[in-house]
Amino acid sequence: MASEASLCTKTFKLNNGKPLIVGARVRTELISRIGHEFPAVGLGTWQGRAGTDDDTGLVESIVHALKSGYRLIDTAQMYGVESIVGKAVRASGIPRSEITVVTKFWGYWHHDPAEALRISLRDLDLEYVDMFLMHWPWAQTPDRKPLRIHESPTFAETWKMMEQRVGPKCRGIGVSNFTQKTLDTLLQTATIIPAVNQIELHALNPNLKLVPYCQSKGIHVMSWRTVGARDDVLTHELFTNIAKAHGCSPAVVSLSWAVQRGVTVIPKSSNKSRIEENIKLVTLTDDEVAKTGHVEVRQSSISGAGRGLFARRDFWPGDLILSLDRPLVAEVEMARMLDTCAWCLQRSELDPEGRKHAASMGLPVGFIEVKACTGCRRVVYCSKTCQSRAWKREHKHECKVIAPKELPDLPDGVRAVIKLLGRLKADPQDERILAISKFRPAAEAGGLEAVSQQNREKFDEFQILALGAYKYTGEPEIAGSDSQALTKSLLFNIMSNAFELGSPLDGAEGGNLGIGFDPFLCNANHSCEPNATLVFNQPQTLLRALKPVKKGEEVLMRYVDETNPFSVRQAELREHYYFSCQCPKCKKGAKFQEDVFAKRPEELSTEYCKIADDLITRYEANLHKFYVPANDETAQRRLAALQAEAFSVSRRSTGYADEEEVKAALKMCINSGMWTWTRQPVPELCRQLFGLYIASGNPYRAFRLGLKRHFEITPKLHSQPFHPSRLIDLWAMSTVTNVLCGPMHQAIYDEFVQSGVSLRTVYFGFLLDLRDNLPKMYGTESPFGRLAEQTYTQLMANIGTSDARIRELVKEVWPALEIIARKDIQAKQVSETSLIDAFVDDERDATYAQCGEMARTIFGKNSAVKTVKNQGQLSYAFVGATAVSKFILSFRLEAGRIDPEVLKLAKEIHRGLVPDAEFCSHAQTLAGKPLFVYKMPLLPGKDFWSIAGPISTSTKEPSLNVTPWSSLERGRYFARVYLKPQTVHAAVRKKEEDDALRRVAIPREFLPEISAVLNVLEDNVPNLFGPFYRLVFNHADLSGASVLLNETTCEITSVVDWSGASVSPFAVDLPSLFLAGGADGWWLTGEDGDNKEKDDAWREYSRRGELDEAFWAEFFVAARVADDAPERRTCRWHAEVAGKLATIVRFGFDRRADGSVSDRPLQENRDLLRAWFGNHKVEKEDEEESSRVEYITETDEDAGHEWHGERYNNGRG
């Protein structure tokens, strides 16, 4: 379809507003005219001649161009026409402020650019120039003799003099004809980033590396000779054919191609009709743009496939095949909407504790800060530039649609369709978007109609999502299209062809950020033997060669993990992409290395045969997805069941994986004797466990497991050293090694030194390997590449050793490191079973004896040291007594660190009940885990467990711990919390609400008896996180070890261990002190006649009602809740709902190693929860009464789209 030529008024914003990072230094002096709008098309004046017959003609040409819509004139001192340009500008009648004038000075003025500027302004007879460029990097003497590159003045020295000229007479400075190498040299000392780089560029000389490089640095590219030299472009068959399709000249095709790449063009012409034609550009289709590059689209050679990408030249491994500034569709997934920029998809770390943890582990997260769109508050941006670009291109079409607070967050595919529909409504002929609706990459898939026959459930899901997108967008009418059918096509083609967008900087493993789709790039077909791979550089997207690709060969990438067994790959492709792979490899079936087991399926041991038989029932419906070739059907089904179990664990993201489950799955695979270390899912489980070790603060275990992955696993899966997986592993290993080089791990460091390995040298080795291979994949100018280079540069600056010497040291130490990685445990001949136990079993953590010895050292030899009777999960505490005082030393694990700001807020609320905590020193456990040592005063009172006993339901006399007095004390405690509400951003409330609802849904599967309570929670959780319910500062773990009481009066004398405190709905702490009664459920348990615990003892306790009422009566008075029955009932109702939610979360789910709640149901507490909540009737208060209660309300800023979004508060105190 030909696009109509129109006057090109497009402008580019000069992106010089960001600081230039050079090594460890940050330059913040910026060009004065930040945000200058730079025209996309200008008029060149090369080959004009002043003082000739052309003089008048050139003036007329420039004036005609300006009156035809041109607003950029490019000239140079060397052209000799500056006087003519100035005369034409003045004669045009166009205000000077609307015209951009660019001029350049020649090499013989490199020694004095100030004089060159004065001469240009004199000849132009203008008050100022908009852009003053260094014409070439090569200098000459004043008498015009060429200088060598290192002779003064160098171009870097000239640039420093140019920087002094920026001001009223010179609005901006730039360069011309600079390569990446010369720009690299210039930027090392520059304090102002060049605004532009003017270079030769056309489709036959596309500068595929230089243009993205300049754009990544914020340097705008201007193109000269865009129509080629000697008519090579204008007569090329490719350009003439495209020109015919659009009804324009080949020159316009070439100019349009450059502008679509984000480049300003400056064609020269004295012909008035050609001047008019050159500014009337057309929009090339994706296929046309591709044809001018290095790949083209045509029918795939793969059986059953549709179109594919084919190479138009030879590519070697690591070569760049295709580059997109940003995919047409790039959507952040729902879980990342609050921490990831919606335009460039760079991630922030919202949680300050997460920032601290990342910094302590050396992980590269939290480098940017995001702010919310002030219109919808649903998406965030990392800069005004990203917000502006997103608004102009897409966000203005969705902002009002997704803004209503009552709407849920929408899936990424639906949000993408909403934007596309909005863009089509504004421009019904947008060919790139229409191309998505017509996208048919695989003939076998056949579109949405085929899915309705293959997978009716999936088809219905697509129908519902498409209808939702259509309705949310206001049922738009798209001219010339069936809007509903169009919506379905857009959604299906995006959801069934999108690629994942992930970043190597997102944690230790490269997290998923969202989905991407581009109608051109997505023509690349899948193969289980890919010769190319996608790289996402936030937001630039690259297609890189993994293997040699010959001219005319199809470019193939992977849609699913090609290292998985044949049956798993096929199942994933059918489920997510609706086709069966017919690549040459798959045609041969399960006959490759990834399908081979260590033993024949029939040789599975008796022990694992029993385990497999139990698993068959669970995975019966999905066994075909894990088909294993075997002679015996029973053996085949057993091994398929084991595979299903292992893959079910390996497919979880690390954020939701449980360390014990991953260990169990890994042990099952290896100890069964069936899996090798390189057969999936063992490598994936090892990767998961590596990330979990890092997250739980155990770098030593992560390092040992990482060594095995580095030397024995990953190279066998991915032979190319620059493969993305290997580069991500290198970065993760370098950060872990760096942690082990710190003073907290001196013992581990010394242990490796005794084995002939310096961990500091190993750190350099990983960084060097990464640095050497990055250019062939992510590139040195990617966020990943810049971070790696910056890290290495800073290290080299600190040690003062040459690169060559570091490489020699690495070469010397690497064989010894490999021996450590490959050797058996302690040089003994051990079985594979012992080997896996050494990698995944817990080593000896810190013991009371070890911490006690450290405590005695700190207290002094003459001090009496005693252990605290009831220890917390994340700490080891000791009491020391001197002749003068008594105090406590607390040795706390990483997850139990004490935040001074949290402690400060706690003291503001509870005053003297919160003890001071003075940080003393660092230590580490025997397993290498870091310990943080704090000194605290010994406060009076005993902990709950010391004075509480089980309730005796056989007597009416209460135990000490259940006297009405203790109920009154608890009421006062919660009143203090209630009277100090905390403000939390609405988006954070929504995120917490979604997490709570997800957890409420999980117990339905294993505890249907408590469905009544779960129904109530589902109905009321939105109220708990809504704007009218108080979010307060909760302790979050008021267990028997953290609350001290007066033994006689039961008054609370101290509340300790605030490491888990957070801002959450009021009353989530109630289960600890009132509803559930602390750890181990002592408040709710008792004994029957047979001395057996009764889980429902508290519910049967005769004085329960009396104590309940005593608590609430005291609370209402102390919290100053109005003496109004409906209001108090509503307050109590919601508080008890919050308590029930917390009880289910606390007792219904297992804990991770760091103490956080996992998604794994705690099966051993089923009877406990069943006794507490089974058949429990809950009556809801009247809605009219509930609506009259006034709780704390957060204030929203006025809607709008100016850059004044607010920083997100993660909700922690």
Secondary structure, DSSP 8 states (H G I E B T S, - for coil): -----EE---EEE----S-EEETTEEE----TTTT-EEESB-EE-TT--TTSTHHHHHHHHHHHHHHTT--EEE--GGGT-HHHHHHHHHHS-S-GGG-EEEEEE-GGGTT-HHHHHHHHHHHHT-S-BSEEEES-S--B-TT--B--TTSSS-HHHHHHHHHTT-BTTB--EEEES--HHHHHHHHTT-SS--SEEEEE-BTTB--TTHHHHHHHTT-EEEEESTT-STTTTTT-HHHHHHHHHHTS-HHHHHHHHHHHTT-EE------HHHHHHHTEE----HHHHHHTTTEEEEE-SSTT--EEEEESS-B-TT-EEEEESS-SEEEE-GGGTTTBBTTT--BB---HHHHHHHHHHT-----B--EE-TTTSS-EESSHHHHHHHHHHTGGGTHHHH--TTS----HHHHHHHHHHHHHHH-TT-HHHHHHHT----TTT-SHHHHHHH-HHHHHHHHHHHHHHHHHTT----TTS-HHHHHHHHHHHHHTT-EEEEETTSTTTTEEEEEEE-TTGGGSEE-SS-SEEEEEETTEEEEEESS-B-TT-EEEE-SS-TTS-HHHHHHHHHHHHS----SHHHHT-S-SGGG--SS-GGG--HHHHHHHHHHHHHHGGGGGGG----SSHHHHHHHHHHHHHHHHHHTS-TTT--HHHHHHHHHHHHHTT---TTSTTHHHHHHHHHHHHHHTT-HHHHHHHHHHIIIIIHHHH---TT-HHHHHHHHHHHHHHHHHTSGGGHHHHHHHHHTT--HHHHHHHHHHHHHHHGGGTT-TTSHHHHHHHHHHHHHHHHH---HHHHHHHHHHHHHHHHHHHHS-GGG----HHHHHHHHHS------HHHHHHHHHHHH-TTSEEEE-SS--TTEEEEEEE-SS-EEEEEEEEGGG---HHHHHHHHHHHGGGS---EEEEEEE-TTS-EEEEEEEE--SSEEHHHH---B-TT-SS--GGG-HHHHHHHHHHHHHHHTS-----HHHHHHHHHHHHHHHHGGGGT-GGGHHHHHHHHHHHHHHTSTTS-EEEE-S---TTTEEE-TTT--EEEE---TT-EEEETTTTHIIIIIS-SGGGTTT-EE-TTS-EETTHHHH-TTHHHHHHHHHHHHHHHTT--S-HHHHHHHHHHHHHHHHHHHHHHHHEEE-TTS-EEEEE-GGGHHHHHHHHTT-------HHHHTT-------------SS---B---S--
